[in-house]
Amino acid sequence: MTDGKKANPKVEKYFLFTVKDELFALANFMRHQWYVVAGVVVLLVLVANLYNPLPHGKITIASGQPNSTIEVIAKKYQRYFEKNGITVELMETRGAIENLASLVAGKADVALSQGGAPLNNARGIVSLGSIGYQPLWFFYRGDAFDGVDLISFLAGKTISVGLPGSGTRLVVDAIVDTLAPQTRGKVIFTDLPASDSVGALLNGRIDGMFLVAGIESGNVQALLNAHGVRFYNFMLADALTKYLPYAEVVNIPRGGVSLSPVVPAVDTRMIATTTTILARETLHPAIQYLFVKASAEMDRKEPAFFDRPGGFPAFIDKGTPRSDVAHRYLTRGSLLLEGYVPYWLASFFSRAWFWILASIALIYPLLKMLPSYRKTIFDVIASDKYSQIFQIYRAADTMRTREEHDELLRKFRDIEKHVKAMWTPKGRIAEYSNLLNAIALLREKLKTVAPPAQ
């Protein structure tokens, strides 16, 4: 160089040339081996349609009454899902029974229900596991009652039993149904929503209220913190579970709610049902997986007040078919790719791993072949042109007439035209030069053997 400096290599030009070369290789591959490309595309489309990797971006959860345990829990899932890019719409209902009805009717994708809620042979509903206990509380005003016969204590009193369709009403009705008609008539039962019942009890318009709810419920917290309101110690809890097969006995130890003042004053027994996540069987597996994963994380971070050996989530309610996704998570643990890829991709791989690996086994050799395919297709074309050149070369030695020479010259020009228009891949420049040299030699050959014009 005149300035004594080395010229920088044209990196950009080389890069653009390489990209162009790869695109030409791919175009030639698709043109000549289109059936292979079509087969791969069909396989990928079939796998995608069969396993549907991408979930919908919005779901609806039937979340019960305002301030209820179910609503509190539903809002936790709402926040968790929003962090993962899923919008959750909460549907207000009368409670667990209406939640289930909304799910069966297709108005909701997921319902937070409770153990014992009747499915009535509804098909297409699966359980994603129980996530906690909801005890039956009986709150009342006045002096503490420590007797065994609760009905005798309630005689002549006005008691709220919740709205029809609520989880509270389901449990209370089951208990009342065990009583003789004359015994039931001793109590004045009234239907009120849970939040209205709290207000009525605090204002003295009713004497007591039943409520199925977890301790985190806004309604329960309002009553636990209210002056003069007590909750009942179900000393016949074990007997009640004989009538309510879906119920279990839970305990609040003395001082378990408050150490000062001590609440409760004595160890307190209660019966409890479970909060269960129910979903439509058609709910995307990735969403089902995210529910179970969220439940497990919430239980680790915020252990349930009413705990169980093994913790939550767990399959406790025996009356609902289990989700295959939830069952796999609870028996085998986290997915293989969890924490490394988005949740939906980890879920997709866990379901379609066989077909994914089969596709890779098919596609990988093709991808590996692409770089050499550039050279292979050139070699095939060049070989064909060499064969044509050789045939003309031999024919030139035996021709006798001007007409024969003109025909060979026509064929030569046709070959020359195609060779000059050939795509030459990177790595075959030298071979292309050899081909041009062969054409130049043939041109000279045809000049030297040309018969004189007649």
C-alpha positions in Angstrom: 0.0 0.0 0.0 1.2 3.5 -0.7 0.7 4.7 2.8 2.6 1.8 4.3 -0.4 0.6 6.3 -2.2 -2.7 6.1 -5.8 -2.4 4.8 -8.4 -3.6 7.2 -10.2 -6.7 6.1 -13.7 -6.0 4.7 -15.5 -7.7 7.6 -18.9 -6.2 6.7 -18.6 -7.3 3.1 -17.6 -10.8 4.1 -20.5 -11.0 6.5 -23.0 -9.9 4.0 -21.6 -12.3 1.4 -21.9 -15.2 4.0 -25.5 -14.3 4.7 -26.4 -14.1 1.0 -24.6 -17.5 0.5 -26.6 -19.1 3.3 -29.9 -17.7 1.9 -29.1 -19.1 -1.5 -28.3 -22.4 0.0 -31.6 -22.6 1.9 -33.5 -21.5 -1.2 -31.9 -24.2 -3.3 -32.5 -26.8 -0.6 -36.2 -25.8 -0.4 -36.5 -25.8 -4.2 -34.9 -29.1 -4.9 -35.8 -31.0 -1.6 -39.2 -29.3 -1.0 -40.8 -32.6 0.1 -38.3 -32.9 3.0 -39.1 -29.3 4.1 -42.8 -30.0 3.8 -42.5 -33.1 5.9 -40.7 -31.2 8.7 -43.2 -28.4 8.6 -46.1 -30.8 8.8 -44.5 -32.6 11.8 -44.0 -29.4 13.6 -47.5 -28.2 13.0 -49.0 -31.5 14.2 -46.9 -31.4 17.4 -47.9 -27.7 18.0 -51.6 -28.5 17.4 -51.6 -31.6 19.5 -49.9 -30.0 22.5 -50.8 -26.3 22.0 -47.7 -24.8 23.7 -49.1 -21.2 24.2 -51.9 -20.6 26.8 -54.5 -17.9 26.6 -53.6 -14.7 28.2 -56.8 -14.3 30.2 -58.7 -16.6 32.6 -61.7 -16.2 34.9 -61.9 -17.4 38.5 -65.2 -17.8 40.3 -64.2 -16.2 43.6 -67.2 -16.2 45.9 -68.5 -13.3 48.1 -66.6 -10.1 49.0 -64.2 -10.5 52.0 -64.6 -14.2 51.9 -61.7 -16.6 52.3 -62.1 -17.7 48.7 -61.9 -14.1 47.4 -58.8 -13.4 49.5 -57.2 -16.6 48.0 -58.4 -15.7 44.5 -56.7 -12.3 44.7 -53.4 -14.0 45.6 -53.6 -16.1 42.5 -54.5 -13.0 40.5 -51.3 -11.2 41.6 -49.2 -14.3 41.0 -50.6 -14.9 37.5 -50.2 -11.2 36.5 -46.5 -11.6 37.3 -46.4 -14.3 34.7 -48.3 -12.3 32.0 -51.8 -13.8 32.6 -54.7 -11.6 33.3 -57.2 -13.0 35.9 -60.7 -11.8 36.1 -62.6 -12.5 39.4 -66.2 -13.5 39.2 -68.3 -12.6 42.3 -70.8 -15.3 43.3 -72.8 -16.4 46.4 -70.1 -18.9 47.3 -68.7 -22.3 46.7 -71.8 -23.9 45.2 -72.4 -21.1 42.8 -68.7 -21.1 41.9 -69.0 -24.7 40.9 -72.1 -24.1 38.9 -70.4 -21.2 37.1 -67.5 -23.6 36.2 -69.8 -26.3 35.0 -71.8 -23.8 32.9 -68.5 -22.6 31.2 -68.8 -19.0 32.7 -65.5 -19.5 34.6 -62.3 -21.4 33.8 -61.5 -22.1 37.4 -63.6 -22.2 40.6 -62.4 -22.1 44.2 -64.8 -24.5 45.8 -64.9 -26.6 49.0 -64.9 -30.2 49.9 -68.4 -31.7 49.8 -69.7 -29.4 47.1 -71.8 -31.7 44.9 -70.5 -32.1 41.3 -73.8 -33.8 40.3 -72.0 -36.0 37.8 -70.7 -33.0 35.9 -68.2 -34.0 33.3 -65.0 -32.3 32.3 -64.2 -31.0 35.7 -60.8 -31.8 37.4 -59.2 -31.0 40.7 -55.9 -29.1 40.9 -55.7 -30.0 44.6 -56.9 -28.7 47.9 -55.0 -25.7 49.2 -56.2 -25.3 52.8 -58.9 -25.9 55.4 -61.9 -23.8 55.9 -63.4 -24.4 59.4 -67.0 -23.9 60.3 -67.2 -21.0 62.8 -70.1 -20.2 65.0 -69.8 -16.6 66.2 -72.2 -15.3 68.9 -72.6 -12.5 71.4 -73.1 -12.8 75.2 -71.7 -15.0 77.9 -69.4 -17.9 76.9 -71.2 -21.2 76.2 -69.2 -24.3 77.0 -71.9 -26.9 76.8 -72.2 -29.8 74.4 -75.7 -29.3 73.1 -75.4 -26.3 70.8 -79.0 -26.6 69.6 -80.4 -26.1 73.0 -78.2 -23.0 73.3 -79.6 -21.6 70.0 -83.2 -22.2 70.9 -85.3 -19.1 70.4 -82.3 -17.2 68.9 -82.0 -15.7 65.4 -79.1 -17.3 63.5 -77.7 -16.5 60.1 -76.8 -19.6 58.0 -75.6 -17.9 54.9 -77.1 -17.6 51.4 -78.3 -20.6 49.4 -75.4 -21.6 47.2 -72.8 -20.6 49.7 -70.3 -23.0 51.3 -71.6 -22.1 54.8 -75.1 -23.1 53.8 -73.9 -26.4 52.4 -72.3 -27.4 55.7 -75.0 -26.0 58.0 -77.8 -27.6 56.0 -76.1 -31.0 56.3 -75.9 -30.6 60.1 -79.5 -29.4 60.4 -80.7 -32.3 58.3 -79.5 -34.6 61.0 -81.9 -33.0 63.5 -85.5 -34.0 64.2 -88.1 -31.5 62.7 -89.2 -30.4 66.2 -85.6 -29.7 67.2 -85.0 -27.6 64.0 -88.1 -25.5 64.8 -86.5 -24.3 68.0 -84.0 -22.0 66.1 -84.9 -19.1 63.9 -82.7 -19.4 60.8 -82.2 -16.5 58.5 -80.5 -16.2 55.1 -78.0 -13.4 54.9 -74.7 -12.8 52.9 -71.6 -13.2 55.1 -70.8 -9.5 55.1 -74.3 -8.6 56.1 -74.4 -11.2 58.8 -71.2 -9.7 60.3 -72.9 -6.3 60.4 -76.1 -7.7 61.8 -74.3 -9.6 64.6 -72.3 -6.5 65.6 -75.4 -4.4 65.6 -77.4 -7.0 67.7 -80.0 -7.7 64.9 -79.1 -11.4 65.0 -77.8 -13.5 67.9 -75.2 -15.6 66.0 -73.9 -16.7 62.6 -72.4 -19.7 61.0 -69.5 -19.1 58.7 -67.3 -21.4 56.7 -64.1 -19.5 56.2 -60.3 -19.5 56.8 -58.8 -17.4 59.4 -57.5 -15.0 56.8 -61.1 -14.1 55.7 -61.9 -10.4 56.2 -65.2 -11.4 57.8 -63.5 -13.7 60.3 -60.9 -11.1 61.2 -63.6 -8.5 61.8 -65.4 -10.8 64.2 -62.2 -12.0 66.0 -61.3 -8.3 66.7 -64.9 -7.3 67.7 -65.6 -6.7 71.4 -68.0 -9.1 73.0 -68.1 -11.6 70.1 -67.1 -15.2 70.8 -66.7 -18.3 68.8 -67.9 -21.8 69.7 -65.8 -24.8 70.7 -67.4 -27.8 68.9 -66.8 -30.4 71.5 -68.8 -32.9 69.3 -66.5 -32.3 66.3 -65.6 -35.9 66.0 -69.2 -36.9 66.0 -70.0 -34.4 63.3 -67.5 -35.8 61.0 -69.5 -39.0 61.0 -72.3 -37.1 59.4 -70.1 -35.0 57.2 -67.6 -37.5 55.6 -65.8 -34.7 53.7 -65.1 -32.8 57.0 -62.1 -33.1 59.3 -61.4 -32.0 62.8 -59.0 -29.0 63.3 -57.8 -27.3 66.5 -57.0 -23.9 67.6 -54.7 -24.1 70.7 -55.3 -21.8 73.7 -53.9 -18.4 72.8 -53.6 -19.4 69.1 -55.4 -16.3 67.9 -54.1 -13.8 70.5 -51.8 -14.1 73.5 -53.1 -11.0 75.2 -55.9 -11.2 75.8 -55.8 -15.0 75.5 -58.0 -16.0 72.6 -59.3 -18.6 72.7 -59.3 -19.2 76.4 -59.3 -22.9 76.0 -58.2 -25.4 73.3 -60.9 -25.2 70.7 -62.1 -27.9 68.3 -63.8 -27.2 65.0 -64.8 -29.1 61.9 -63.4 -28.0 58.6 -63.8 -28.7 54.9 -61.1 -28.0 52.4 -60.6 -25.2 49.8 -60.2 -26.9 46.5 -59.2 -25.6 43.1 -61.4 -27.0 40.4 -60.9 -26.4 36.7 -62.3 -27.3 33.4 -60.5 -30.3 32.0 -59.8 -28.3 28.8 -58.0 -25.5 30.7 -54.5 -25.2 29.1 -52.1 -27.6 30.9 -49.6 -24.7 31.3 -52.2 -22.8 33.3 -53.1 -25.9 35.4 -49.4 -26.3 36.1 -49.1 -22.6 37.1 -51.9 -23.0 39.6 -50.3 -26.0 41.3 -46.9 -24.3 41.3 -48.4 -21.1 42.8 -50.2 -23.2 45.5 -46.9 -24.9 46.5 -45.0 -21.6 46.6 -47.7 -19.9 48.7 -47.7 -22.8 51.2 -44.0 -22.6 51.6 -44.0 -18.8 52.0 -47.2 -18.6 54.1 -47.8 -21.9 55.9 -51.5 -22.4 56.5 -52.9 -21.6 60.0 -54.7 -24.9 59.9 -51.9 -27.1 58.7 -51.8 -30.8 57.8 -48.9 -33.4 57.7 -47.3 -32.9 54.3 -48.7 -29.5 53.8 -50.6 -28.2 50.8 -51.5 -28.5 48.0 -52.8 -32.1 48.3 -55.5 -34.3 46.9 -57.9 -34.6 49.9 -61.3 -34.4 48.3 -61.9 -37.9 46.9 -65.0 -37.0 44.9 -63.4 -35.1 42.0 -61.2 -36.6 39.3 -57.6 -35.4 39.6 -55.9 -33.3 37.0 -53.1 -35.2 35.3 -50.9 -32.1 35.3 -51.5 -31.5 39.1 -51.0 -35.2 39.9 -47.7 -35.3 38.0 -46.5 -32.2 39.9 -47.5 -33.4 43.3 -46.0 -36.9 42.8 -42.8 -36.1 40.8 -42.1 -32.5 41.8 -41.0 -29.6 39.6 -40.6 -29.9 35.9 -37.2 -30.6 34.4 -36.8 -27.1 32.8 -38.5 -25.1 35.6 -36.5 -22.0 36.4 -34.6 -22.1 33.1 -37.3 -21.3 30.6 -40.8 -19.7 30.8 -43.4 -21.8 32.7 -45.4 -22.5 29.5 -42.3 -23.8 27.7 -41.4 -26.0 30.6 -45.0 -27.4 30.6 -44.9 -27.9 26.9 -41.6 -29.8 27.0 -42.9 -32.1 29.9 -45.9 -33.0 27.7 -44.3 -33.2 24.3 -40.7 -34.2 25.0 -40.9 -37.4 22.9 -42.1 -35.6 19.8 -39.7 -32.7 20.4 -36.7 -35.1 20.5 -38.1 -37.0 17.5 -38.3 -33.7 15.6 -34.8 -32.8 16.6 -33.5 -36.2 15.5 -35.1 -35.5 12.1 -34.2 -31.9 11.7 -30.7 -31.9 13.1 -29.2 -34.0 10.2 -30.9 -31.7 7.7 -29.6 -28.6 9.4 -26.1 -30.2 9.6 -26.4 -31.0 5.9 -27.3 -27.4 4.8 -23.7 -26.0 4.9 -22.4 -28.9 2.8 -25.5 -28.7 0.6 -24.2 -25.5 -0.8 -21.2 -27.3 -2.1 -23.0 -30.5 -3.0 -25.5 -28.9 -5.3 -22.7 -27.0 -7.0 -20.7 -30.2 -7.4 -23.7 -31.9 -9.0 -24.3 -29.1 -11.5 -20.6 -28.7 -12.2 -20.2 -32.4 -12.8 -23.1 -32.3 -15.3 -21.5 -29.4 -17.1 -18.1 -31.2 -17.3 -19.9 -34.2 -18.8 -21.5 -32.0 -21.5 -18.1 -30.3 -22.2 -16.5 -33.7 -22.6 -19.1 -34.8 -25.0 -18.7 -31.7 -27.2 -14.9 -32.1 -26.9 -15.1 -35.7 -28.3 -17.7 -34.8 -30.9 -15.4 -32.0 -32.2 -12.7 -34.6 -33.1 -15.1 -36.6 -35.3 -17.2 -33.9 -36.9 -16.9 -33.3 -40.7 -19.3 -30.7 -41.8 -20.0 -27.0 -41.0 -23.5 -27.9 -39.9 -22.1 -30.3 -37.2 -19.7 -27.5 -36.0 -22.5 -25.0 -35.8 -24.6 -27.4 -33.7 -21.7 -28.1 -31.3 -21.1 -24.3 -31.1 -24.7 -23.8 -30.2 -24.5 -26.4 -27.4 -21.2 -24.8 -26.2 -22.8 -21.3 -26.0 -25.7 -22.8 -24.1 -23.3 -24.4 -21.5 -21.3 -21.2 -21.3 -24.4 -19.2 -20.6 -25.6 -21.5 -17.8 -22.1 -21.7 -16.2 -21.8 -17.9 -16.1 -25.2 -17.7 -14.4 -24.4 -20.4 -11.9 -24.5 -19.6 -8.2 -21.1 -20.3 -6.8 -21.0 -21.0 -3.0 -18.3 -19.9 -0.7 -15.7 -22.7 -0.7 -16.1 -23.6 -4.4 -14.4 -20.6 -6.0 -11.4 -22.6 -7.2 -13.6 -25.3 -8.6 -15.6 -22.7 -10.5 -12.4 -21.2 -11.9 -11.5 -24.7 -13.2 -14.9 -25.0 -14.8 -14.4 -21.6 -16.6 -10.9 -22.8 -17.7 -12.5 -26.0 -19.2 -15.0 -23.8 -21.1 -12.1 -21.6 -22.4 -10.2 -24.7 -23.6 -13.4 -25.9 -25.3 -13.8 -22.6 -27.0 -10.3 -22.7 -28.4 -10.8 -26.3 -29.5 -13.9 -25.4 -31.5 -12.0 -22.5 -33.1 -9.1 -24.8 -34.2 -11.3 -27.5 -35.7 -13.8 -25.3 -37.4 -14.3 -26.5 -41.1 -13.8 -23.8 -43.7 -16.9 -22.0 -44.8 -18.4 -23.4 -48.0 
